[in-house]
Amino acid sequence: MAQFNTIQDIPDELLHTIDTLGFTAMSEIQEKAINPILEGRDVLAQSKTGSGKTLAFGLPCVMRTHTNNYKPQTIIITPTRELADQIAVELRKIASYKANLKILTLYGGVPLRSQADSLAKGAHILIGTPGRIQDHLAKETLTLENIKTLVLDEADRMLDMGFYDEIVKISSNMPRGKQTLLFSATFPHNIEKLAKALLNQPLTIKVDTVIEANKIDELVYETSDKLKTLTALIQSYKPESLLIFCNTKLEVNSLTDTLAGRGHAVIDIHGDLEQRDRNESVIAFSNGSKRILVATDVASRGLDIKNIELVINYDLPFDPEVYTHRVGRTGRADATGTAISLFSPKDKEKCAYVLSKAKKKELKDLRVDAKFKMTSEYDTLCLHGGKKTKLRAGDILGTLCKEIGIDGKLIGKINITDTKSYVAIHHTVIDKVLKALKSVKIKKKKYMSWVL
């Protein structure tokens, strides 16, 4: 695999940043796309999630940003808020070598006015969903005449959601000579139509277009009692982390309540939740304080959590492409994983596409440990302060260890958002921490705290 130092004109400071982030060699999509993007080529790329595509388009965008010009130079359009946030996190890490580079997210669930205020102060890279970007264009709180690069990420999903006209309209507000980069996991007919409308003599790249058989073990179980089978699967596979997909919000709520009632550390995510609650569900799952995440397809795209050991399709997805994206939540990057689908006898026709690629297994072969529960040794501590109050992970860690006397081994992952901070803390010391924080200050300031 090629090394990052083969990227044309890459500064030493960026190479050092890449190294500290733990990236060693480029993935296939990075190797094939980065230099052509830096050369100004339009790119049409087919690449599944988890292949490193965010860095493939993000690295050139960051490298080519002129920080002395505070008008947006790159806009990245995504299907979901979760994916927009995920891309923003990755790009901010990469951009840390470049002083004053401002990245802004634009999506629903956040007041339009606060986003407009941030836009008025200027930003270099915008990442947002089609609907909210259109809202800002309509209210003239956003202008795109300085855009040099348009990125469409997970374009097939956006077209599935009916955003074709919106994407074309947003693009029409940008300079004609802009560069357009279109990334899609699948290439249905309407992607080709969109590419013809927006891209100019693009370089077509196809990598990682099928799930690698040796990375994800795809299995199916036939059952007439899904809940009973799900319980048997959990108690047989005993995964460290489990993502369960349902087709409806109602089913997600019901299953989450049932699993919680049976003693599992479980949380849910679906479209009816407020954005903050959706973010908190992802944080609690990724830091291990909740070991099961029950989700609708809002989480099948843009959810990038490392080391999801097992994915279960409790409800069969409606089409093969959704199945591909759900299954792709496990076995990401260099990891391996297992994906299981449940179906009833009457679903045989509906799930023919699953049966054609997955191995059928028998329930009688499961070795069930009836006492096993997916519990967690950690709780998530929330602090009412984040980036906007200049809180850093080191400040929180220092206070917990030095001031309160918590062993560092009992402190897990720390996530910091604009207004909140989340710390995974061993359940044996969580009460001690909550009590101490009523009087102990972090950086000379008291912060309200509670358990998620």
C-alpha positions as CSV (number, residue, x, y, z in Angstrom):
1,M,0.0,0.0,0.0
2,A,1.2,3.5,-0.8
3,Q,2.3,5.8,2.0
4,F,0.9,9.3,2.6
5,N,4.2,10.9,1.7
6,T,3.5,10.0,-1.9
7,I,0.7,12.6,-2.0
8,Q,1.8,15.5,-4.1
9,D,2.9,18.7,-2.2
10,I,1.8,17.3,1.2
11,P,3.3,19.5,3.9
12,D,5.5,18.0,6.6
13,E,3.1,19.3,9.4
14,L,0.2,17.4,7.8
15,L,2.3,14.2,7.5
16,H,3.1,14.5,11.2
17,T,-0.6,15.0,12.0
18,I,-1.5,11.9,10.0
19,D,1.1,9.9,11.8
20,T,-0.1,11.0,15.3
21,L,-3.6,10.0,14.3
22,G,-2.4,6.5,13.7
23,F,-2.8,6.3,9.9
24,T,0.0,4.3,8.4
25,A,-0.6,3.4,4.7
26,M,-3.4,4.7,2.4
27,S,-6.5,2.7,1.7
28,E,-7.3,1.8,-1.9
29,I,-9.8,4.6,-2.3
30,Q,-7.3,7.1,-0.8
31,E,-4.5,5.9,-3.1
32,K,-6.6,6.2,-6.2
33,A,-8.5,9.4,-5.4
34,I,-6.3,11.9,-3.5
35,N,-3.8,12.9,-6.1
36,P,-6.4,13.3,-8.9
37,I,-8.5,15.4,-6.6
38,L,-5.5,17.6,-5.8
39,E,-5.0,18.0,-9.5
40,G,-8.5,19.4,-9.8
41,R,-10.2,16.3,-11.5
42,D,-13.9,15.6,-11.0
43,V,-14.3,12.2,-9.4
44,L,-17.1,9.6,-9.5
45,A,-16.2,7.0,-6.9
46,Q,-17.9,3.8,-5.8
47,S,-16.7,2.8,-2.4
48,K,-18.5,1.3,0.6
49,T,-18.5,2.9,4.0
50,G,-15.5,2.1,6.1
51,S,-13.1,2.2,3.2
52,G,-11.5,5.5,4.1
53,K,-13.4,7.7,1.7
54,T,-13.8,10.6,4.2
55,L,-10.0,11.1,4.2
56,A,-9.9,10.6,0.4
57,F,-11.9,13.7,-0.2
58,G,-11.2,15.5,3.1
59,L,-7.5,15.6,2.9
60,P,-7.3,17.5,-0.4
61,C,-10.1,19.8,0.7
62,V,-8.2,20.7,3.9
63,M,-4.9,21.0,2.0
64,R,-6.3,23.4,-0.6
65,T,-8.2,25.7,1.9
66,H,-7.0,29.3,2.1
67,T,-7.6,30.3,5.7
68,N,-7.2,34.0,4.9
69,N,-10.5,33.9,3.0
70,Y,-13.4,33.3,5.3
71,K,-16.0,32.6,2.6
72,P,-16.9,28.9,2.2
73,Q,-14.5,27.1,-0.3
74,T,-15.7,23.5,0.1
75,I,-19.2,22.2,0.7
76,I,-19.9,18.6,1.6
77,I,-23.5,17.4,1.3
78,T,-24.5,14.3,3.2
79,P,-27.8,12.4,3.7
80,T,-27.9,12.5,7.6
81,R,-26.9,14.6,10.5
82,E,-24.9,11.8,12.0
83,L,-22.7,11.5,8.9
84,A,-22.2,15.3,8.8
85,D,-21.0,15.2,12.4
86,Q,-18.8,12.2,11.7
87,I,-17.1,13.9,8.7
88,A,-16.7,17.1,10.7
89,V,-14.9,15.3,13.5
90,E,-12.5,13.6,11.1
91,L,-11.7,16.7,9.1
92,R,-11.1,18.8,12.3
93,K,-8.5,16.2,13.3
94,I,-6.8,16.5,10.0
95,A,-7.1,20.3,9.9
96,S,-5.5,20.7,13.3
97,Y,-2.1,21.5,11.6
98,K,-3.7,24.5,9.8
99,A,-4.3,27.4,12.2
100,N,-7.8,29.1,12.0
101,L,-9.4,26.7,9.6
102,K,-13.1,26.8,10.4
103,I,-15.4,23.8,9.7
104,L,-19.2,24.3,10.2
105,T,-22.1,21.8,10.2
106,L,-25.5,22.7,8.8
107,Y,-28.5,20.4,9.5
108,G,-31.9,20.3,11.1
109,G,-32.6,19.9,14.8
110,V,-30.4,22.9,15.5
111,P,-31.9,26.5,15.4
112,L,-31.5,28.1,12.0
113,R,-30.6,31.4,13.7
114,S,-27.5,30.1,15.6
115,Q,-26.2,28.5,12.3
116,A,-26.8,31.8,10.5
117,D,-24.8,33.7,13.2
118,S,-21.9,31.2,12.7
119,L,-22.1,31.6,8.9
120,A,-22.0,35.4,9.3
121,K,-18.6,35.0,11.2
122,G,-17.2,33.1,8.2
123,A,-16.3,29.4,7.6
124,H,-14.0,27.6,5.2
125,I,-15.6,24.1,4.9
126,L,-19.3,23.5,5.2
127,I,-20.8,20.0,5.9
128,G,-24.6,19.7,5.8
129,T,-27.8,18.0,4.7
130,P,-29.7,19.1,1.6
131,G,-32.8,20.4,3.4
132,R,-30.9,22.7,5.8
133,I,-28.5,24.0,3.1
134,Q,-31.5,24.9,1.1
135,D,-33.1,26.7,4.1
136,H,-30.0,28.9,4.4
137,L,-29.9,29.6,0.7
138,A,-33.6,30.6,0.7
139,K,-33.1,33.0,3.7
140,E,-29.9,34.3,2.1
141,T,-27.8,33.5,5.2
142,L,-25.5,31.4,3.0
143,T,-23.8,32.3,-0.3
144,L,-21.8,29.8,-2.4
145,E,-20.2,31.9,-5.0
146,N,-16.7,31.1,-3.6
147,I,-17.1,27.3,-3.6
148,K,-14.2,25.6,-5.3
149,T,-15.2,22.0,-4.4
150,L,-18.6,20.3,-4.0
151,V,-18.6,16.8,-2.4
152,L,-21.6,14.6,-2.5
153,D,-21.1,11.8,0.1
154,E,-23.3,8.7,0.1
155,A,-25.1,10.2,-2.9
156,D,-27.2,7.0,-3.5
157,R,-28.7,7.4,0.0
158,M,-29.6,11.1,-0.7
159,L,-31.3,10.1,-4.0
160,D,-33.2,7.3,-2.1
161,M,-34.5,10.1,0.2
162,G,-35.7,12.1,-2.8
163,F,-33.1,14.8,-2.8
164,Y,-32.2,14.8,-6.6
165,D,-33.8,18.2,-7.4
166,E,-32.4,19.8,-4.2
167,I,-28.9,18.7,-5.0
168,V,-29.0,20.0,-8.5
169,K,-30.5,23.3,-7.3
170,I,-27.9,23.7,-4.6
171,S,-25.2,23.1,-7.1
172,S,-26.6,25.7,-9.5
173,N,-25.8,28.3,-6.8
174,M,-22.0,27.6,-7.2
175,P,-19.5,28.7,-9.8
176,R,-19.6,26.6,-13.0
177,G,-15.9,25.8,-12.9
178,K,-16.1,24.2,-9.4
179,Q,-14.8,20.7,-8.9
180,T,-17.4,18.0,-8.0
181,L,-16.6,14.8,-6.2
182,L,-19.4,12.2,-6.0
183,F,-19.0,9.2,-3.6
184,S,-21.6,6.4,-3.6
185,A,-21.7,2.9,-2.2
186,T,-23.8,1.7,-5.1
187,F,-24.3,2.9,-8.7
188,P,-28.0,2.8,-9.5
189,H,-29.3,4.5,-12.7
190,N,-30.2,7.8,-11.0
191,I,-26.5,8.2,-9.8
192,E,-25.4,8.0,-13.4
193,K,-28.0,10.7,-14.2
194,L,-26.8,12.9,-11.4
195,A,-23.2,12.4,-12.4
196,K,-24.0,13.4,-16.0
197,A,-25.8,16.6,-14.7
198,L,-23.0,17.7,-12.3
199,L,-19.6,16.2,-13.2
200,N,-17.3,17.3,-15.9
201,Q,-15.3,14.4,-17.6
202,P,-14.9,12.6,-14.2
203,L,-12.3,10.0,-13.3
204,T,-14.4,6.9,-12.4
205,I,-13.0,4.9,-9.4
206,K,-14.5,1.6,-8.2
207,V,-13.1,0.0,-5.1
208,D,-14.5,-2.1,-2.2
209,T,-17.8,-2.5,-4.1
210,V,-18.6,-5.8,-2.4
211,I,-18.5,-6.9,1.2
212,E,-15.3,-8.9,1.7
213,A,-16.4,-12.5,2.4
214,N,-13.5,-13.1,4.8
215,K,-14.3,-10.0,6.8
216,I,-18.0,-10.3,7.5
217,D,-19.6,-13.6,8.3
218,E,-23.2,-13.3,6.9
219,L,-25.7,-15.7,8.5
220,V,-29.5,-16.2,8.5
221,Y,-31.8,-18.0,11.0
222,E,-35.3,-18.9,10.2
223,T,-37.7,-18.4,13.2
224,S,-41.3,-18.0,14.1
225,D,-40.5,-16.2,17.4
226,K,-38.0,-13.4,16.7
227,L,-37.6,-12.2,20.3
228,K,-36.9,-15.7,21.6
229,T,-34.4,-16.2,18.8
230,L,-32.7,-12.9,19.5
231,T,-32.3,-13.8,23.1
232,A,-30.8,-17.1,22.2
233,L,-28.4,-15.4,19.7
234,I,-27.2,-12.9,22.4
235,Q,-26.7,-15.7,24.9
236,S,-24.9,-17.9,22.4
237,Y,-22.6,-15.3,20.5
238,K,-22.0,-13.2,23.7
239,P,-20.8,-10.2,21.7
240,E,-18.9,-7.2,23.3
241,S,-21.1,-4.9,21.2
242,L,-24.3,-5.5,19.3
243,L,-26.2,-3.3,16.8
244,I,-29.8,-4.4,16.1
245,F,-31.8,-3.0,13.2
246,C,-35.6,-2.7,13.1
247,N,-37.7,-1.2,10.4
248,T,-39.9,1.1,12.5
249,K,-39.5,3.5,15.4
250,L,-42.3,1.7,17.3
251,E,-40.4,-1.6,17.0
252,V,-37.2,0.1,18.1
253,N,-38.8,1.5,21.3
254,S,-40.6,-1.7,22.1
255,L,-37.5,-3.9,21.7
256,T,-35.3,-1.5,23.6
257,D,-37.7,-1.5,26.6
258,T,-37.9,-5.3,26.5
259,L,-34.1,-5.8,26.4
260,A,-33.6,-3.2,29.2
261,G,-36.3,-5.0,31.3
262,R,-34.2,-8.2,30.9
263,G,-31.1,-6.5,32.3
264,H,-29.2,-5.6,29.2
265,A,-27.3,-2.3,28.8
266,V,-29.2,-1.0,25.8
267,I,-30.0,2.3,24.2
268,D,-32.0,3.3,21.0
269,I,-31.6,5.7,18.1
270,H,-34.3,6.7,15.5
271,G,-35.5,9.7,13.6
272,D,-38.0,11.0,16.2
273,L,-35.3,11.6,18.8
274,E,-33.9,15.1,19.2
275,Q,-30.4,15.5,17.7
276,R,-28.8,15.8,21.1
277,D,-30.5,12.5,22.2
278,R,-29.3,10.8,19.0
279,N,-25.7,12.0,19.6
280,E,-25.9,10.8,23.2
281,S,-27.1,7.3,22.1
282,V,-24.1,7.0,19.8
283,I,-21.7,8.2,22.5
284,A,-23.0,5.8,25.1
285,F,-22.8,2.9,22.7
286,S,-19.3,3.8,21.4
287,N,-17.9,4.3,24.9
288,G,-19.2,0.9,26.1
289,S,-21.6,2.2,28.8
290,K,-24.4,0.8,26.6
291,R,-23.5,-2.5,24.8
292,I,-26.6,-2.8,22.6
293,L,-27.8,-0.1,20.2
294,V,-31.3,-0.7,18.7
295,A,-31.7,1.4,15.5
296,T,-33.8,2.2,12.5
297,D,-32.0,2.8,9.2
298,V,-31.2,6.3,10.3
299,A,-28.1,4.6,11.8
300,S,-27.2,2.3,8.8
301,R,-25.5,5.2,7.1
302,G,-23.1,7.6,8.6
303,L,-22.7,5.6,11.8
304,D,-19.0,5.0,12.2
305,I,-18.3,3.2,15.4
306,K,-15.2,1.0,15.6
307,N,-15.4,-2.6,16.6
308,I,-19.1,-3.4,16.3
309,E,-18.8,-7.2,16.8
310,L,-22.3,-8.3,15.8
311,V,-25.1,-6.8,13.6
312,I,-28.6,-8.4,13.8
313,N,-31.3,-7.6,11.3
314,Y,-34.3,-8.1,13.7
315,D,-36.5,-7.0,10.8
316,L,-35.5,-7.7,7.3
317,P,-34.6,-4.5,5.3
318,F,-36.8,-3.6,2.4
319,D,-34.2,-3.7,-0.3
320,P,-30.7,-5.2,-0.9
321,E,-28.9,-1.9,-0.8
322,V,-30.2,-1.2,2.7
323,Y,-29.0,-4.7,3.7
324,T,-25.5,-3.9,2.4
325,H,-25.3,-0.7,4.4
326,R,-26.6,-2.3,7.6
327,V,-24.2,-5.2,7.3
328,G,-21.3,-2.8,6.6
329,R,-21.6,-1.4,10.2
330,T,-19.4,-4.4,11.3
331,G,-16.1,-5.5,9.8
332,R,-15.0,-1.9,9.3
333,A,-11.4,-1.0,8.3
334,D,-9.2,-3.9,9.3
335,A,-11.7,-5.6,11.6
336,T,-13.9,-8.6,11.1
337,G,-17.5,-9.1,12.2
338,T,-20.7,-11.1,12.0
339,A,-24.1,-10.1,10.5
340,I,-27.2,-12.1,11.2
341,S,-30.6,-11.8,9.7
342,L,-33.8,-13.2,11.1
343,F,-36.7,-14.3,8.9
344,S,-40.0,-16.1,9.2
345,P,-41.2,-18.8,6.8
346,K,-43.6,-16.3,5.1
347,D,-40.6,-14.0,4.5
348,K,-38.7,-16.4,2.3
349,E,-39.5,-14.6,-1.0
350,K,-38.8,-11.2,0.5
351,C,-35.4,-12.3,1.7
352,A,-34.2,-14.2,-1.3
353,Y,-31.4,-11.7,-1.8
354,V,-30.2,-12.3,1.8
355,L,-30.4,-16.1,1.4
356,S,-28.4,-15.9,-1.8
357,K,-25.4,-14.4,-0.1
358,A,-25.7,-15.5,3.6
359,K,-25.2,-18.9,5.1
360,K,-28.3,-20.5,6.6
361,K,-27.8,-21.7,10.2
362,E,-29.9,-23.8,12.6
363,L,-31.2,-22.6,16.0
364,K,-30.7,-26.1,17.5
365,D,-26.9,-25.7,16.9
366,L,-26.7,-22.6,19.2
367,R,-25.0,-23.1,22.6
368,V,-27.0,-20.9,24.9
369,D,-25.8,-19.6,28.2
370,A,-29.1,-18.6,29.9
371,K,-27.4,-16.5,32.6
372,F,-25.5,-14.2,30.1
373,K,-26.6,-10.6,30.0
374,M,-25.0,-7.7,28.0
375,T,-24.3,-5.5,31.0
376,S,-21.6,-2.8,31.3
377,E,-19.2,-1.9,34.0
378,Y,-19.3,1.7,32.9
379,D,-21.8,4.6,33.2
380,T,-21.6,7.8,31.2
381,L,-21.0,11.0,33.2
382,C,-22.3,14.2,31.6
383,L,-20.8,17.6,32.3
384,H,-22.6,20.8,31.3
385,G,-19.6,22.3,29.4
386,G,-17.6,21.5,26.3
387,K,-15.6,23.1,23.5
388,K,-17.4,26.5,23.9
389,T,-16.3,26.7,27.6
390,K,-12.7,25.6,26.5
391,L,-13.0,22.2,28.3
392,R,-10.5,19.6,27.1
393,A,-10.2,15.9,27.8
394,G,-6.9,16.6,29.7
395,D,-8.6,19.0,32.0
396,I,-11.4,16.5,32.9
397,L,-8.9,13.6,33.3
398,G,-6.6,15.7,35.5
399,T,-9.5,16.7,37.8
400,L,-10.9,13.2,38.1
401,C,-7.4,11.7,38.9
402,K,-5.6,14.4,40.8
403,E,-8.4,16.3,42.6
404,I,-11.0,13.5,43.2
405,G,-8.5,10.6,43.4
406,I,-10.0,8.3,40.8
407,D,-7.6,5.6,39.4
408,G,-7.1,6.3,35.7
409,K,-7.9,2.7,34.9
410,L,-11.5,3.3,35.9
411,I,-11.9,6.1,33.4
412,G,-12.9,5.2,29.8
413,K,-13.5,7.2,26.7
414,I,-14.0,11.0,26.9
415,N,-16.2,12.7,24.2
416,I,-16.4,16.5,24.1
417,T,-19.1,18.4,22.0
418,D,-19.7,22.1,21.8
419,T,-21.8,22.3,25.0
420,K,-21.4,19.0,26.8
421,S,-18.7,16.5,27.8
422,Y,-19.2,12.8,28.3
423,V,-17.0,10.5,30.3
424,A,-17.2,6.7,30.6
425,I,-16.6,6.0,34.3
426,H,-16.6,2.6,36.2
427,H,-19.9,2.2,38.1
428,T,-18.0,1.6,41.3
429,V,-16.8,5.2,41.5
430,I,-19.5,7.1,39.6
431,D,-21.3,8.2,42.9
432,K,-18.0,9.4,44.3
433,V,-17.4,11.5,41.2
434,L,-20.9,13.0,41.2
435,K,-20.6,13.9,44.9
436,A,-17.2,15.4,44.5
437,L,-18.1,17.5,41.4
438,K,-20.6,19.5,43.6
439,S,-17.7,21.2,45.1
440,V,-14.6,20.4,43.0
441,K,-13.9,22.8,40.1
442,I,-12.5,22.0,36.7
443,K,-10.3,24.9,35.4
444,K,-11.5,27.1,38.2
445,K,-15.2,26.6,37.3
446,K,-17.9,24.3,38.7
447,Y,-19.8,22.2,36.2
448,M,-23.2,20.6,36.6
449,S,-22.9,16.9,36.3
450,W,-25.3,13.9,35.9
451,V,-25.4,10.3,34.7
452,L,-26.7,9.7,31.1
